[in-house]
Amino acid sequence: MKRYINSALLYAILAMAGGVFYREFTKFNGFTGKTNLAVVHTHYFLLGMVFFLLLLLLEKSFSFTGVKTRRVLVAYHIGLNLTAVMFVVRGVVQVLAPVLSSGMNAAISGIAGIGHILMGVSMALVLVQIRRSVLVGQD
């Protein structure tokens, strides 16, 4: 349970840092349009902090954490952070507007997509493990 609360705290701090970076970076560059930097804050709060706080509550109720859960959550952490980093990269590119090749543009989107896939699969696997723990408790 300590890992869950520490992860929630870390993602809360990253969410706040992402929000401050978004506000200050766009203000410094005089950018007023839409940018992917805006979603780093909410992704870290919801998919980071809130997700791990919910896991903390579920662990307290159902004790579902095992060896498989830890491995799945490592993949979740990688997916979330990969996604957030690519949102920052995409957002900085949107603000600074450098000329990108179509390959580089696609690579940024593709890597963010891989992060989303890792998160989605990991989340589904954690839910399956929680479901198993709940159903075993009902016997």
DSSP file (Angstrom, degrees, kcal/mol; ACC not computed):
  #  RESIDUE AA STRUCTURE BP1 BP2  ACC     N-H-->O    O-->H-N    N-H-->O    O-->H-N    TCO  KAPPA ALPHA  PHI   PSI    X-CA   Y-CA   Z-CA
    1    1 A M     >        0   0    0      0, 0.0     4,-2.0     0, 0.0     5,-0.2   0.000 360.0 360.0 360.0 -28.4    0.0    0.0    0.0
    2    2 A K  H  >  +     0   0    0      1,-0.2     4,-2.3     2,-0.2     5,-0.2   0.881 360.0  54.2 -61.7 -37.6    3.0    2.3    0.6
    3    3 A R  H  > S+     0   0    0      1,-0.2     4,-2.4     2,-0.2    -1,-0.2   0.883 106.5  52.2 -63.9 -37.6    3.8    2.1   -3.1
    4    4 A Y  H  > S+     0   0    0      2,-0.2     4,-2.4     1,-0.2    -2,-0.2   0.928 112.0  43.3 -66.6 -45.0    0.3    3.2   -4.1
    5    5 A I  H  X S+     0   0    0     -4,-2.0     4,-2.3     2,-0.2    -1,-0.2   0.882 114.7  50.6 -70.1 -36.1    0.3    6.3   -1.9
    6    6 A N  H  X S+     0   0    0     -4,-2.3     4,-2.4    -5,-0.2    -2,-0.2   0.898 111.5  48.4 -66.6 -38.9    3.9    7.2   -2.9
    7    7 A S  H  X S+     0   0    0     -4,-2.4     4,-2.6     2,-0.2     5,-0.2   0.914 110.6  51.1 -65.2 -42.3    2.9    6.8   -6.6
    8    8 A A  H  X S+     0   0    0     -4,-2.4     4,-1.9     1,-0.2    -2,-0.2   0.920 111.7  47.3 -60.7 -43.9   -0.2    9.0   -6.0
    9    9 A L  H  X S+     0   0    0     -4,-2.3     4,-2.1     2,-0.2    -2,-0.2   0.920 111.4  50.6 -64.0 -44.1    2.0   11.7   -4.4
   10   10 A L  H  X S+     0   0    0     -4,-2.4     4,-2.5     1,-0.2    -2,-0.2   0.924 111.8  47.1 -59.6 -45.4    4.6   11.6   -7.1
   11   11 A Y  H  X S+     0   0    0     -4,-2.6     4,-2.3     1,-0.2    -1,-0.2   0.816 108.4  55.3 -70.4 -29.2    1.9   11.9   -9.8
   12   12 A A  H  X S+     0   0    0     -4,-1.9     4,-2.2    -5,-0.2    -1,-0.2   0.920 110.6  45.9 -64.7 -42.5    0.3   14.8   -8.0
   13   13 A I  H  X S+     0   0    0     -4,-2.1     4,-2.5     2,-0.2    -2,-0.2   0.920 113.2  49.0 -65.9 -43.5    3.6   16.6   -7.9
   14   14 A L  H  X S+     0   0    0     -4,-2.5     4,-2.6     1,-0.2    -1,-0.2   0.876 109.6  53.4 -63.3 -36.9    4.2   15.8  -11.6
   15   15 A A  H  X S+     0   0    0     -4,-2.3     4,-2.2     2,-0.2    -2,-0.2   0.927 110.5  45.7 -63.2 -45.0    0.7   17.1  -12.5
   16   16 A M  H  X S+     0   0    0     -4,-2.2     4,-2.3     2,-0.2    -2,-0.2   0.909 113.2  49.7 -65.6 -40.8    1.3   20.4  -10.7
   17   17 A A  H  X S+     0   0    0     -4,-2.5     4,-2.7     1,-0.2    -2,-0.2   0.903 110.2  51.4 -63.4 -40.4    4.7   20.8  -12.4
   18   18 A G  H  X S+     0   0    0     -4,-2.6     4,-2.3     2,-0.2    23,-0.2   0.887 110.1  49.3 -63.5 -39.0    3.1   20.0  -15.8
   19   19 A G  H  X S+     0   0    0     -4,-2.2     4,-2.3     2,-0.2    -2,-0.2   0.906 112.6  46.6 -66.2 -42.2    0.4   22.7  -15.2
   20   20 A V  H  X S+     0   0    0     -4,-2.3     4,-2.9     2,-0.2     5,-0.3   0.917 112.2  50.7 -66.5 -42.8    3.0   25.3  -14.2
   21   21 A F  H  X S+     0   0    0     -4,-2.7     4,-2.9     1,-0.2     5,-0.4   0.932 110.4  50.1 -60.6 -45.0    5.2   24.4  -17.2
   22   22 A Y  H  X S+     0   0    0     -4,-2.3     4,-1.9    15,-0.2     5,-0.3   0.948 114.7  43.4 -56.8 -51.3    2.2   24.7  -19.6
   23   23 A R  H  X S+     0   0    0     -4,-2.3     4,-1.8     1,-0.2    -2,-0.2   0.935 120.5  39.4 -63.1 -47.6    1.2   28.1  -18.2
   24   24 A E  H  X S+     0   0    0     -4,-2.9     4,-2.8     2,-0.2     5,-0.2   0.883 114.7  51.1 -74.5 -38.6    4.7   29.6  -18.0
   25   25 A F  H  X S+     0   0    0     -4,-2.9     4,-1.7    -5,-0.3     6,-0.2   0.920 114.3  43.3 -66.3 -43.7    6.0   28.1  -21.3
   26   26 A T  H  <>S+     0   0    0     -4,-1.9     5,-2.7    -5,-0.4     4,-0.4   0.897 115.7  48.9 -69.5 -38.3    3.1   29.4  -23.3
   27   27 A K  H ><5S+     0   0    0     -4,-1.8     3,-1.2    -5,-0.3    -2,-0.2   0.934 110.4  50.7 -65.0 -44.9    3.1   32.8  -21.6
   28   28 A F  H 3<5S+     0   0    0     -4,-2.8    -1,-0.2     1,-0.3    -2,-0.2   0.854 115.4  42.9 -60.7 -36.3    6.9   33.2  -22.1
   29   29 A N  T 3<5S-     0   0    0     -4,-1.7    -1,-0.3    -5,-0.2    -2,-0.2   0.386 110.2-120.9 -92.6   3.5    6.5   32.4  -25.8
   30   30 A G  T < 5 +     0   0    0     -3,-1.2     2,-0.4    -4,-0.4    -3,-0.2   0.817  56.5 158.8  63.5  31.6    3.4   34.5  -26.3
   31   31 A F      < +     0   0    0     -5,-2.7    -1,-0.2    -6,-0.2    -2,-0.1  -0.753  18.4 167.0 -92.9 129.8    1.4   31.4  -27.5
   32   32 A T        +     0   0    0     -2,-0.4    -1,-0.1     2,-0.1     3,-0.1   0.399  47.0  91.9-120.9  -0.1   -2.4   31.7  -27.2
   33   33 A G  S    S-     0   0    0      1,-0.2     2,-0.3    61,-0.1    -2,-0.0  -0.051  86.5 -70.9 -84.1-170.9   -3.6   28.7  -29.3
   34   34 A K        +     0   0    0     60,-0.0     2,-0.3     3,-0.0    -1,-0.2  -0.610  53.4 174.7 -83.6 143.8   -4.3   25.1  -28.3
   35   35 A T    >   -     0   0    0     -2,-0.3     3,-1.4    -3,-0.1     4,-0.2  -0.991  42.9-121.4-147.7 151.7   -1.5   22.8  -27.3
   36   36 A N  T >> S+     0   0    0     -2,-0.3     3,-1.2     1,-0.3     4,-0.5   0.608 101.3  82.6 -69.5 -11.1   -1.0   19.3  -25.9
   37   37 A L  H >> S+     0   0    0      1,-0.2     3,-0.8     2,-0.2     4,-0.6   0.810  80.2  66.9 -61.0 -27.2    0.8   20.8  -23.0
   38   38 A A  H <> S+     0   0    0     -3,-1.4     4,-0.6     1,-0.2    -1,-0.2   0.777  97.2  52.3 -65.4 -26.6   -2.6   21.4  -21.5
   39   39 A V  H <> S+     0   0    0     -3,-1.2     4,-2.4    -4,-0.2    -1,-0.2   0.589  88.4  77.1 -90.9  -9.4   -3.4   17.7  -21.1
   40   40 A V  H <X S+     0   0    0     -3,-0.8     4,-2.4    -4,-0.5     5,-0.2   0.937  94.8  51.8 -61.8 -45.3   -0.3   16.7  -19.2
   41   41 A H  H  X S+     0   0    0     -4,-0.6     4,-1.9   -23,-0.2    -1,-0.2   0.930 114.4  40.5 -56.3 -51.9   -1.7   18.2  -16.0
   42   42 A T  H  X S+     0   0    0     -4,-0.6     4,-2.9     2,-0.2     5,-0.5   0.862 112.8  54.4 -72.4 -35.7   -5.0   16.3  -16.2
   43   43 A H  H  X>S+     0   0    0     -4,-2.4     4,-1.9     1,-0.2     5,-0.6   0.938 111.4  45.2 -63.1 -45.1   -3.5   13.0  -17.4
   44   44 A Y  I  X>S+     0   0    0     -4,-2.4     5,-2.2    -5,-0.2     4,-0.6   0.889 116.0  47.0 -67.2 -37.5   -1.1   13.0  -14.4
   45   45 A F  I  <>S+     0   0    0     -4,-1.9     5,-2.9    -5,-0.2     6,-0.3   0.965 124.8  28.2 -67.3 -50.3   -3.8   13.9  -12.0
   46   46 A L  I  <>S+     0   0    0     -4,-2.9     5,-1.3     3,-0.2    -3,-0.2   0.962 130.6  33.9 -79.4 -52.1   -6.4   11.4  -13.2
   47   47 A L  I  <5S+     0   0    0     -4,-1.9    -3,-0.2    -5,-0.5    -1,-0.2   0.630 132.9  30.3 -81.8 -12.4   -4.4    8.6  -14.6
   48   48 A G  I  X<S+     0   0    0     -5,-0.6     4,-2.1    -4,-0.6     5,-0.2   0.770 128.7  23.6-103.9 -78.3   -1.7    9.0  -12.0
   49   49 A M  I  ><S+     0   0    0     -5,-2.2     4,-2.1     1,-0.2    -3,-0.2   0.943 128.0  41.5 -61.1 -54.5   -2.8   10.3   -8.7
   50   50 A V  I  ><S+     0   0    0     -5,-2.9     4,-2.4     1,-0.2     5,-0.2   0.905 113.5  54.1 -64.1 -42.0   -6.5    9.3   -8.7
   51   51 A F  H  ><S+     0   0    0     -5,-1.3     4,-2.1    -6,-0.3    -1,-0.2   0.928 112.4  43.1 -57.6 -46.7   -5.7    5.9  -10.2
   52   52 A F  H  X S+     0   0    0     -4,-2.1     4,-1.9     2,-0.2    -1,-0.2   0.808 111.0  54.5 -75.0 -28.5   -3.2    5.0   -7.5
   53   53 A L  H  X S+     0   0    0     -4,-2.1     4,-1.9    -5,-0.2    -1,-0.2   0.898 109.8  48.4 -66.7 -38.9   -5.5    6.4   -4.7
   54   54 A L  H  X S+     0   0    0     -4,-2.4     4,-2.6     2,-0.2    -2,-0.2   0.906 110.0  51.4 -65.8 -40.8   -8.2    4.1   -6.0
   55   55 A L  H  X S+     0   0    0     -4,-2.1     4,-2.8     1,-0.2     5,-0.2   0.886 106.6  55.3 -62.2 -37.2   -5.8    1.2   -6.1
   56   56 A L  H  X S+     0   0    0     -4,-1.9     4,-2.1     2,-0.2    -1,-0.2   0.936 110.3  44.6 -59.3 -47.3   -4.9    2.0   -2.5
   57   57 A L  H  X S+     0   0    0     -4,-1.9     4,-1.6     1,-0.2    -2,-0.2   0.906 114.7  48.4 -64.9 -41.7   -8.6    1.8   -1.4
   58   58 A L  H  X S+     0   0    0     -4,-2.6     4,-3.1     2,-0.2     5,-0.4   0.877 110.2  51.8 -67.5 -37.0   -9.1   -1.4   -3.4
   59   59 A E  H  X S+     0   0    0     -4,-2.8     4,-2.0     1,-0.2    -1,-0.2   0.901 108.0  52.1 -64.7 -40.2   -6.0   -3.0   -1.9
   60   60 A K  H  < S+     0   0    0     -4,-2.1    -1,-0.2    -5,-0.2    -2,-0.2   0.863 118.5  37.2 -63.6 -35.2   -7.2   -2.1    1.6
   61   61 A S  H  < S+     0   0    0     -4,-1.6    -2,-0.2    -5,-0.1    -1,-0.2   0.858 134.8  16.2 -84.5 -38.1  -10.5   -3.8    0.9
   62   62 A F  H  < S-     0   0    0     -4,-3.1    -3,-0.2    -5,-0.1    -2,-0.2   0.519  80.6-138.0-121.2  -7.5   -9.5   -6.8   -1.3
   63   63 A S     <  +     0   0    0     -4,-2.0    -4,-0.1    -5,-0.4    -3,-0.1   0.939  43.8 155.1  45.4  62.8   -5.7   -7.4   -0.9
   64   64 A F        +     0   0    0     -6,-0.1     2,-0.2     2,-0.0     5,-0.2   0.588  25.2 115.7 -94.1 -12.8   -5.3   -8.1   -4.6
   65   65 A T        +     0   0    0      4,-0.1     2,-0.2    -6,-0.1     3,-0.0  -0.393  34.1 143.4 -70.5 129.5   -1.6   -7.1   -5.0
   66   66 A G     >  -     0   0    0     -2,-0.2     4,-1.8     1,-0.0     5,-0.1  -0.744  66.1 -72.4-143.3-167.8    0.8   -9.9   -6.0
   67   67 A V  H  > S+     0   0    0     -2,-0.2     4,-1.7     1,-0.2     5,-0.2   0.909 130.4  50.4 -61.9 -42.9    3.8  -10.5   -8.1
   68   68 A K  H  > S+     0   0    0      1,-0.2     4,-2.4     2,-0.2    -1,-0.2   0.885 106.5  55.9 -63.8 -37.8    1.9  -10.2  -11.3
   69   69 A T  H  > S+     0   0    0      1,-0.2     4,-2.6     2,-0.2    -1,-0.2   0.914 105.1  51.7 -62.2 -42.8    0.3   -6.9  -10.1
   70   70 A R  H  X S+     0   0    0     -4,-1.8     4,-1.7     1,-0.2    -1,-0.2   0.917 110.7  47.7 -61.5 -43.1    3.7   -5.3   -9.6
   71   71 A R  H  X S+     0   0    0     -4,-1.7     4,-1.7     1,-0.2    -1,-0.2   0.907 112.4  49.3 -64.6 -41.2    4.8   -6.2  -13.1
   72   72 A V  H  X S+     0   0    0     -4,-2.4     4,-1.9     1,-0.2    -2,-0.2   0.893 109.9  51.4 -64.9 -39.4    1.6   -4.9  -14.6
   73   73 A L  H  X S+     0   0    0     -4,-2.6     4,-2.7     2,-0.2    -1,-0.2   0.803 103.6  57.7 -71.4 -28.0    2.0   -1.7  -12.7
   74   74 A V  H  X S+     0   0    0     -4,-1.7     4,-2.4     2,-0.2    -1,-0.2   0.933 108.4  47.2 -62.4 -44.5    5.5   -1.2  -13.9
   75   75 A A  H  X S+     0   0    0     -4,-1.7     4,-2.7     2,-0.2    -2,-0.2   0.880 110.7  52.7 -63.1 -37.4    4.1   -1.3  -17.4
   76   76 A Y  H  X S+     0   0    0     -4,-1.9     4,-2.9     2,-0.2     5,-0.2   0.938 109.0  48.6 -63.2 -46.9    1.4    1.1  -16.4
   77   77 A H  H  X S+     0   0    0     -4,-2.7     4,-2.5     1,-0.2     5,-0.3   0.925 112.8  48.3 -57.8 -45.5    4.0    3.6  -15.0
   78   78 A I  H  X S+     0   0    0     -4,-2.4     4,-2.6     1,-0.2     5,-0.2   0.935 113.1  47.9 -61.4 -46.3    6.0    3.3  -18.2
   79   79 A G  H  X S+     0   0    0     -4,-2.7     4,-2.3     2,-0.2    -2,-0.2   0.916 113.0  47.1 -61.8 -45.1    2.9    3.8  -20.3
   80   80 A L  H  X S+     0   0    0     -4,-2.9     4,-2.5     1,-0.2    -1,-0.2   0.932 116.3  43.4 -64.3 -45.8    1.7    6.9  -18.4
   81   81 A N  H  X S+     0   0    0     -4,-2.5     4,-2.6    -5,-0.2    -2,-0.2   0.864 112.5  52.3 -71.5 -34.7    5.1    8.6  -18.3
   82   82 A L  H  X S+     0   0    0     -4,-2.6     4,-2.1    -5,-0.3    -1,-0.2   0.922 111.9  47.5 -63.0 -43.7    5.8    7.8  -22.0
   83   83 A T  H  X S+     0   0    0     -4,-2.3     4,-2.0    -5,-0.2    -2,-0.2   0.939 113.2  47.5 -61.4 -48.1    2.5    9.3  -22.9
   84   84 A A  H  X S+     0   0    0     -4,-2.5     4,-2.1     1,-0.2    -2,-0.2   0.903 110.8  51.2 -63.7 -41.9    3.1   12.4  -20.8
   85   85 A V  H  X S+     0   0    0     -4,-2.6     4,-2.5     1,-0.2    -1,-0.2   0.910 111.0  48.4 -62.2 -41.3    6.6   12.9  -22.1
   86   86 A M  H  X S+     0   0    0     -4,-2.1     4,-2.9     2,-0.2    -1,-0.2   0.827 107.7  55.1 -71.5 -29.4    5.3   12.7  -25.7
   87   87 A F  H  X S+     0   0    0     -4,-2.0     4,-2.7     2,-0.2    -1,-0.2   0.902 109.7  47.8 -64.4 -39.7    2.5   15.2  -24.8
   88   88 A V  H  X S+     0   0    0     -4,-2.1     4,-2.8     2,-0.2     5,-0.2   0.932 112.7  48.1 -65.1 -45.1    5.2   17.6  -23.7
   89   89 A V  H  X S+     0   0    0     -4,-2.5     4,-2.3     1,-0.2    -2,-0.2   0.951 114.6  45.4 -59.9 -49.2    7.3   17.0  -26.8
   90   90 A R  H  X S+     0   0    0     -4,-2.9     4,-2.3     1,-0.2    -2,-0.2   0.910 113.9  50.1 -61.2 -42.0    4.2   17.5  -29.0
   91   91 A G  H  X S+     0   0    0     -4,-2.7     4,-2.2     2,-0.2    -2,-0.2   0.903 109.8  49.0 -64.9 -42.1    3.2   20.6  -27.0
   92   92 A V  H  X S+     0   0    0     -4,-2.8     4,-2.9     1,-0.2     5,-0.3   0.908 111.5  50.6 -63.8 -40.8    6.6   22.2  -27.2
   93   93 A V  H  X S+     0   0    0     -4,-2.3     4,-2.1    -5,-0.2    -2,-0.2   0.898 110.1  50.5 -62.4 -40.6    6.6   21.5  -31.0
   94   94 A Q  H  < S+     0   0    0     -4,-2.3    -2,-0.2     2,-0.2    -1,-0.2   0.885 115.2  42.6 -65.3 -37.9    3.2   23.2  -31.2
   95   95 A V  H  < S+     0   0    0     -4,-2.2    -2,-0.2     1,-0.2    -1,-0.2   0.931 122.6  35.8 -75.0 -45.8    4.3   26.3  -29.3
   96   96 A L  H  < S-     0   0    0     -4,-2.9    -2,-0.2    -5,-0.2    -3,-0.2   0.717  91.8-150.9 -83.3 -20.7    7.7   26.7  -31.0
   97   97 A A     <  +     0   0    0     -4,-2.1    -3,-0.1    -5,-0.3    -4,-0.1   0.875  24.1 175.3  53.6  49.5    6.5   25.6  -34.5
   98   98 A P        -     0   0    0      0, 0.0     2,-0.6     0, 0.0    -1,-0.1  -0.412  42.2 -95.7 -74.3 162.8    9.7   24.1  -35.9
   99   99 A V        -     0   0    0     -2,-0.1     2,-0.4     0, 0.0    -6,-0.0  -0.709  48.0-170.0 -80.9 120.2    9.6   22.4  -39.2
  100  100 A L        -     0   0    0     -2,-0.6     2,-0.1    -7,-0.0     0, 0.0  -0.873  21.5-121.1-111.3 143.9    9.2   18.7  -38.7
  101  101 A S     >  -     0   0    0     -2,-0.4     4,-2.4     1,-0.1     5,-0.2  -0.402  30.8-112.3 -71.3 160.2    9.4   16.0  -41.3
  102  102 A S  H  > S+     0   0    0      1,-0.2     4,-2.3     2,-0.2     5,-0.2   0.842 118.9  55.5 -64.8 -31.1    6.3   13.8  -41.7
  103  103 A G  H  > S+     0   0    0      2,-0.2     4,-2.1     1,-0.2    -1,-0.2   0.909 108.5  45.8 -66.4 -42.6    8.3   10.9  -40.2
  104  104 A M  H  > S+     0   0    0      2,-0.2     4,-2.1     1,-0.2    -2,-0.2   0.907 112.4  51.5 -66.8 -41.4    9.2   12.8  -37.1
  105  105 A N  H  X S+     0   0    0     -4,-2.4     4,-1.7     1,-0.2    -2,-0.2   0.919 112.5  45.7 -59.7 -44.9    5.6   14.0  -36.7
  106  106 A A  H  X S+     0   0    0     -4,-2.3     4,-2.8     1,-0.2    -1,-0.2   0.850 108.8  56.9 -67.8 -34.8    4.4   10.4  -37.0
  107  107 A A  H  X S+     0   0    0     -4,-2.1     4,-2.6     2,-0.2     5,-0.2   0.905 105.0  51.0 -64.0 -41.7    7.0    9.2  -34.6
  108  108 A I  H  X S+     0   0    0     -4,-2.1     4,-1.9     1,-0.2    -1,-0.2   0.940 114.8  43.1 -60.9 -47.1    5.8   11.6  -31.9
  109  109 A S  H  X S+     0   0    0     -4,-1.7     4,-2.2     1,-0.2    -2,-0.2   0.895 113.8  52.0 -65.1 -40.4    2.2   10.4  -32.3
  110  110 A G  H  X S+     0   0    0     -4,-2.8     4,-2.1     2,-0.2    -2,-0.2   0.901 109.1  48.1 -65.1 -42.3    3.2    6.7  -32.5
  111  111 A I  H  X S+     0   0    0     -4,-2.6     4,-2.0     2,-0.2    -1,-0.2   0.904 111.8  50.2 -67.0 -40.2    5.3    6.8  -29.3
  112  112 A A  H  X S+     0   0    0     -4,-1.9     4,-2.1    -5,-0.2    -1,-0.2   0.891 109.5  52.9 -62.4 -38.0    2.4    8.5  -27.5
  113  113 A G  H  X S+     0   0    0     -4,-2.2     4,-2.4     2,-0.2    -2,-0.2   0.886 105.6  52.8 -64.0 -39.6    0.1    5.8  -28.9
  114  114 A I  H  X S+     0   0    0     -4,-2.1     4,-2.6     2,-0.2    -1,-0.2   0.902 108.4  51.7 -61.6 -40.8    2.4    3.1  -27.5
  115  115 A G  H  X S+     0   0    0     -4,-2.0     4,-2.3     1,-0.2    -2,-0.2   0.913 109.6  48.9 -61.3 -42.9    2.2    4.7  -24.1
  116  116 A H  H  X S+     0   0    0     -4,-2.1     4,-2.8     2,-0.2    -2,-0.2   0.898 110.8  50.5 -63.9 -40.4   -1.6    4.8  -24.3
  117  117 A I  H  X S+     0   0    0     -4,-2.4     4,-2.8     2,-0.2     5,-0.3   0.935 109.5  50.4 -63.8 -46.1   -1.7    1.1  -25.3
  118  118 A L  H  X S+     0   0    0     -4,-2.6     4,-2.3     1,-0.2     5,-0.2   0.921 113.3  46.5 -57.5 -44.5    0.6    0.2  -22.4
  119  119 A M  H  X S+     0   0    0     -4,-2.3     4,-2.8     2,-0.2    -2,-0.2   0.939 113.2  48.3 -62.9 -47.0   -1.7    2.0  -20.0
  120  120 A G  H  X S+     0   0    0     -4,-2.8     4,-2.1     2,-0.2    -2,-0.2   0.921 114.8  43.5 -62.5 -46.5   -4.9    0.6  -21.4
  121  121 A V  H  X S+     0   0    0     -4,-2.8     4,-2.4     2,-0.2    -1,-0.2   0.916 115.4  49.6 -65.5 -43.3   -3.7   -3.0  -21.3
  122  122 A S  H  X S+     0   0    0     -4,-2.3     4,-2.4    -5,-0.3    -2,-0.2   0.911 110.1  50.7 -62.1 -42.9   -2.1   -2.6  -17.9
  123  123 A M  H  X S+     0   0    0     -4,-2.8     4,-2.3     1,-0.2    -1,-0.2   0.913 110.5  49.3 -62.5 -42.5   -5.3   -1.1  -16.5
  124  124 A A  H  X S+     0   0    0     -4,-2.1     4,-2.0    -5,-0.2    -1,-0.2   0.907 110.9  50.1 -63.3 -41.7   -7.4   -3.9  -17.9
  125  125 A L  H  X S+     0   0    0     -4,-2.4     4,-2.1     2,-0.2    -2,-0.2   0.887 109.9  50.3 -65.9 -38.7   -5.0   -6.5  -16.4
  126  126 A V  H  X S+     0   0    0     -4,-2.4     4,-2.5     2,-0.2    -1,-0.2   0.916 109.5  51.5 -64.0 -42.1   -5.2   -4.8  -13.0
  127  127 A L  H  X S+     0   0    0     -4,-2.3     4,-2.6     1,-0.2    -2,-0.2   0.882 108.1  52.0 -63.1 -37.2   -9.0   -4.8  -13.1
  128  128 A V  H  X S+     0   0    0     -4,-2.0     4,-2.4     2,-0.2    -1,-0.2   0.914 110.1  48.9 -63.5 -42.3   -8.9   -8.6  -13.9
  129  129 A Q  H  X S+     0   0    0     -4,-2.1     4,-2.0     2,-0.2    -2,-0.2   0.894 111.8  48.4 -65.4 -39.1   -6.7   -9.2  -10.9
  130  130 A I  H  X S+     0   0    0     -4,-2.5     4,-2.5     2,-0.2    -2,-0.2   0.920 110.5  52.2 -65.1 -42.8   -9.0   -7.1   -8.7
  131  131 A R  H  X S+     0   0    0     -4,-2.6     4,-2.8     1,-0.2    -2,-0.2   0.922 109.0  49.6 -59.0 -45.6  -12.0   -9.0  -10.1
  132  132 A R  H  X S+     0   0    0     -4,-2.4     4,-2.3     1,-0.2    -1,-0.2   0.911 111.4  49.1 -59.7 -43.0  -10.4  -12.3   -9.2
  133  133 A S  H  X S+     0   0    0     -4,-2.0     4,-1.7     2,-0.2    -1,-0.2   0.895 112.2  48.0 -65.3 -39.9   -9.6  -11.2   -5.7
  134  134 A V  H  X S+     0   0    0     -4,-2.5     4,-0.8     2,-0.2    -2,-0.2   0.926 112.8  47.9 -66.0 -45.2  -13.2  -10.0   -5.2
  135  135 A L  H >X S+     0   0    0     -4,-2.8     4,-0.6     1,-0.2     3,-0.5   0.862 109.7  52.3 -67.1 -35.3  -14.7  -13.2   -6.5
  136  136 A V  H >< S+     0   0    0     -4,-2.3     3,-0.9     1,-0.2    -1,-0.2   0.885 106.3  55.5 -65.4 -37.2  -12.4  -15.4   -4.4
  137  137 A G  H 3< S+     0   0    0     -4,-1.7    -1,-0.2     1,-0.2    -2,-0.2   0.689 101.9  58.2 -67.4 -19.0  -13.5  -13.3   -1.3
  138  138 A Q  H <<        0   0    0     -4,-0.8    -1,-0.2    -3,-0.5    -2,-0.2   0.638 360.0 360.0 -86.7 -14.3  -17.2  -14.2   -2.1
  139  139 A D    <<        0   0    0     -3,-0.9    -1,-0.2    -4,-0.6    -2,-0.1   0.504 360.0 360.0 -65.8 360.0  -16.7  -17.9   -1.9
